[in-house]
Amino acid sequence: MNALTEGLAVVFQWQNILLIVVGFLIGHLFGLLPGLSSLVAIAILIPWTYSMSLDAAMVFLMAIQGGGIFAGSITSILIGIPGQAVNAMTLNDGYPLGRQGRGAYAIAAAGTASALGSTFSVLLLALMIPFMMRILKLFSPPEVFVFVVFGLFCLAMASRGAYLKDLISGALGLLVSMIGFNNVVGGTRYAFGMDYLWNGLPMIGMFIGMFAVSEFISIAIQRSGGIKAEIASRGFGAVEGIKSVFKHWFLWLRCSIFGFIIGVIPGLGGVAASLVSYSHALQTEKNTQNFGKGDIRGVIAPESSNNAVDGGALIPTLGLGIPGSPVMAILLGAFILHGIRPGTNMFQDNLTTVWALLFAYIIANYLTSAFGIGIAEQLAKLLRLPPLTYMPVIVVVGLVGSYVANYDPIDLVTTVGFGILGYVLMVSGFSRLSFVIGFILGPLTEQYYFQSLQMWYGDYKVFLFHSPLAIVLWVILIVTQGLYWWSVRKRYRVIQQMKE
């Protein structure tokens, strides 16, 4: 309790309040701009924290993270381009809602779910640290590999009718992610003698190309106009969006728990949490025929989950010195640069700092959600503009972001190439989202695959019989797939009966 009160005292010093406000605004801006993210903002601004105290630096960096995640959902809803990778699943239902003139409704629901999800995860972190530390030790490479495979199948199940195509898209993303040097066994793959490919294809370039450039190509070819519907039609404004989260409170609660648990597992992060939560909502909620077409539950589920990840990810990051997500890897580096090495004694020796950054994260989340909801209807009015008026600006900003990531002009060519590939996938009925998530999860899948085989000297039975947890995960995967195909068959029979 002493550390808690001291943490509150640290956060509410006027200098730190100012840092929280500046941090959330920076995170919000970077989250809004496609190709950028709160991770990029934190990485860029770490040098600026050298002259700060440890507490002030951690408060500032966590405020950036808290301000960035929800902001990325705004661009997913309004223009169909996720501001960050963790907002990719929000696009499934958020963008259709925006195109239907209900952008303010969707933004408000995303903001409310984000704020409540982050609060829930921090409270759960405070209550469950002793138990979660024991659970964390159960996840070795084979279990994490099975969990990643489960996530990829969940992605295909979210396709609502294009299961095989989504699996192919995800597999293609996995394949493309393996271009370059193999950090596990050595050697280069698919480099074709080009030095540029040794480090693999740039993720930022892939992200911008797949969503921004391909969308621009599609709009330019179709020459589609603006939206004619009212932006905040009666009953679908910001207030109704806030109410929708409380109406579906049990879905929010379940997905927040999923996000927290996935955050505890090192390396998975918000992308996997959003994916699993969306699939869970699809399989467990009633009347899911509108999922993918503009169902508010398809916004609440991923946004609750991806904001709850950080509370769980802090457990391995602070307790074991193992980053629970990419952002936590940067935060871990910041701790080390300030002379603190997270580990088993972190919650004893630096508990005041832990509480301070948790409070800063919650405050930043509520500030960015209130800010986003407050201007939701104004942001939604952007949809009245013909897409060809703002898409070129977004593409240019994205290309600049792609270039400054490595200051390599070849990255621009790669970005355009991904844009063409994304457009081909789009018109062929294959999922760009599946490709992107496959690309993101590719290095993680490969790493745990080889580590698992090394543990059992090349014996593939390690993935099945390494531990009771591995067996349980496979059973869950098989049962989930069986339930999915049973529901598909049942829905097919209903459609046939209606035709008759």
Secondary structure, 3 states (H helix, E strand, C coil): CHHHHHHHHHHCCHHHHHHHHHHHHHHHHHHHCCCCCHHHHHHHHHHHHCCCCHHHHHHHHHHHHHHHHHHHHHHHHHHCCCCCHHHCCHHHHHHHHHHCCCHHHHHHHHHHHHHHHHHHHHHHHHHHHHHHHHHHCCCCHHHHHHHHHHHHHHHHHCCCCCHHHHHHHHHHHHHHHCCEECCCCCCEECCCCCHHHHHCCCHHHHHHHHHHHHHHHHHHHHCCCCCCCCCCCCCCCHHHHHHHHHHCHHHHHHHHHHHHHHHHCCCCHHHHHHHHHHHHHHHHCCCCCCCCCCCCHHHHHHHHHHHHHHHHHHHHHHHCCCCCCHHHHHHHHHHHHCCCCCCCCHHHHCHHHHHHHHHHHHHHHHHHHHHHHHCHHHHHHHHHCCHHHHHHHHHHHHHHHHHHHHCCCHHHHHHHHHHHHHHHHHHCCCCHHHHHHHHHHHHHHHHHHHHHHHHCCCCCCHHHHCCHHHHHHHHHHHHHHHHHHHHHHHHHHHHHHHHC
